[in-house]
């Protein structure tokens, strides 16, 4: 029994991000992804953040922190000057190699699925010595997801949707959709919807127009975090008239979702779930 406990303790301290007993929690950290920046602030460690990327814009306080460049164009000189104790990143072997060569500790925080998002929050919390704060954030997320699942039981119809995350501007070429491996698909289904392409076992995939017509989604959700004028929104919706046979087009169930959190899978996934839930409830009430 004692040997088993010792082995468990050794395994725990060797897990990525787990602080060794006796070590002080890091006080200077850099985030290389928006979802990580949001986690750091959400668990109460925003004052420890000394660097972030150009795309880390939430919460607003993050914008006051010095940027170390874009995710694919990091300024390593700035990172060296800021001298962080830990660099948090979305898994990237090349970044890890360069940062570790410079002597920095690197902690990966993936976020492709809901399970990974929760695990990432816990990993950041462990690394920063804020385990209970992180657990509370996870409990809040799980409570919200459980609630939306319960309300989904009362839906009379489970709408199938195209979860569109990208395309060529001003056209319907280059369609890119979310498959069953994505957090968007999981959240839509938890709220009572159906991913029209849920059998595609990929996080994201290129979608042909032929396959789109074949699957005939009842709803089109286009995640477009950039600002659009009312005229631009109308033009985007009008593009879909090229597919008049799609139920989503016939019933005018095309929604352009412009809030940035839809494409930042972090602590704000509860907002995504609540928006999906409200939308499905609204559609279910329509004659």
Residue pairs with C-beta under 8 A, 6 or more apart in sequence:
12 18
13 20
13 21
15 126
16 107
16 108
16 123
17 107
17 123
17 124
17 126
17 127
18 126
18 127
19 25
19 126
19 127
19 129
24 129
25 127
25 128
25 129
25 130
26 48
26 84
26 85
26 86
26 127
26 128
27 48
27 85
28 48
28 50
28 82
28 83
28 84
28 85
28 86
29 40
29 45
29 48
29 49
29 50
29 84
29 85
29 86
29 87
29 88
29 128
30 49
30 50
30 51
30 52
30 68
30 79
30 82
30 84
30 86
30 87
30 88
31 37
31 40
31 49
31 51
31 52
31 53
31 56
31 88
32 52
32 53
32 68
32 71
32 74
32 87
32 88
32 89
32 90
32 92
32 95
33 53
33 55
33 56
33 71
33 88
33 89
33 90
33 109
33 111
34 53
34 55
34 56
34 57
34 58
34 264
34 266
35 90
35 109
35 111
35 117
35 120
35 264
35 265
35 266
35 267
36 56
36 88
36 89
36 90
36 109
36 120
36 124
36 266
37 49
37 52
37 53
37 56
37 58
37 62
38 58
38 59
38 264
38 266
38 267
38 268
39 109
39 120
39 121
39 124
39 134
39 137
39 266
39 267
40 46
40 48
40 49
40 88
40 124
40 128
41 49
41 59
41 61
41 62
42 121
42 137
42 266
42 267
43 121
43 124
43 125
43 128
43 130
43 133
43 134
43 137
44 130
44 133
45 128
45 130
46 59
46 61
46 62
48 128
49 62
49 65
50 65
50 66
50 82
50 84
51 65
51 66
51 67
51 68
51 78
51 79
51 82
51 84
52 62
52 65
52 66
52 67
52 68
53 67
53 68
53 69
53 70
53 71
53 74
54 67
54 69
54 70
55 70
55 71
56 62
56 65
56 67
57 63
57 260
58 260
58 261
58 264
58 268
66 78
66 82
68 74
68 75
68 78
68 79
68 82
69 75
69 78
71 90
74 95
76 98
76 99
76 102
79 87
79 99
79 102
79 104
80 102
84 104
85 105
86 104
86 105
86 106
86 107
86 127
87 99
87 104
87 105
87 106
87 107
88 106
88 107
88 109
88 124
88 127
89 95
89 96
89 99
89 106
89 107
89 108
89 109
90 108
90 109
90 110
90 111
91 108
91 110
95 106
96 106
96 108
99 106
100 106
107 123
107 124
107 127
109 120
109 123
109 124
110 116
110 119
110 120
111 117
111 120
111 183
111 265
111 266
112 181
112 182
112 183
112 203
112 265
113 181
113 182
113 183
113 186
114 145
114 183
114 186
114 187
114 269
117 141
117 183
117 265
117 266
117 269
118 138
118 141
118 142
120 266
121 134
121 137
121 138
121 141
121 266
121 267
122 131
122 134
122 135
122 138
124 134
125 131
125 132
125 133
125 134
125 135
125 137
126 134
137 267
140 270
141 267
141 269
141 270
144 270
144 273
144 274
145 187
145 190
145 270
145 273
148 190
148 191
148 273
148 274
148 276
148 277
149 190
149 191
151 192
151 277
151 281
152 190
152 191
152 192
152 277
152 280
153 192
155 192
155 280
155 281
155 284
156 284
157 283
157 284
158 192
158 193
158 194
159 193
159 194
159 218
159 219
159 253
159 280
159 283
159 284
160 193
160 194
160 195
160 196
160 215
160 216
160 217
160 218
160 219
161 188
161 193
161 194
161 195
161 196
161 217
161 218
161 219
161 220
161 221
161 248
162 177
162 196
162 197
162 207
162 212
162 215
162 217
162 219
162 220
162 221
162 248
163 177
163 178
163 182
163 184
163 185
163 188
163 195
163 197
163 221
163 223
164 175
164 176
164 177
164 178
164 207
164 220
164 221
164 222
164 223
165 176
165 177
165 178
165 184
165 204
165 223
165 263
166 174
166 175
166 176
167 173
167 174
167 175
167 176
167 222
168 174
170 235
170 239
171 239
172 209
172 239
172 240
172 242
172 243
174 206
175 206
175 207
175 208
175 209
175 212
176 204
176 205
176 206
176 207
177 197
177 200
177 204
177 205
177 207
178 184
178 185
178 195
178 197
178 203
178 204
179 185
179 195
179 197
179 198
179 200
179 201
179 202
179 203
179 204
179 205
180 195
180 197
180 198
180 199
180 200
180 201
180 202
181 201
181 202
181 203
182 203
182 204
183 265
183 269
183 272
184 223
184 262
184 272
185 195
185 198
187 269
187 272
187 273
187 276
188 194
188 195
188 221
188 276
189 195
189 198
190 273
191 273
191 276
191 277
191 280
192 277
192 280
193 219
193 276
193 280
196 215
196 216
196 217
196 218
197 205
197 207
197 211
197 215
209 243
212 243
212 246
213 243
213 245
213 246
216 245
216 246
216 247
217 246
217 247
217 248
218 247
218 248
218 251
218 253
219 248
219 253
219 254
219 255
219 283
220 240
220 246
220 248
220 249
220 253
220 254
220 255
221 255
221 257
222 236
222 254
222 255
222 256
222 257
223 257
223 262
223 263
224 236
224 256
224 257
224 258
225 258
225 259
225 260
225 262
225 263
226 258
227 258
228 236
228 256
228 258
233 256
236 256
237 254
237 256
240 246
240 248
240 249
240 254
241 249
243 249
244 250
247 253
248 254
253 283
255 279
257 275
259 271
259 275
261 268
261 269
261 271
261 272
262 272
262 275
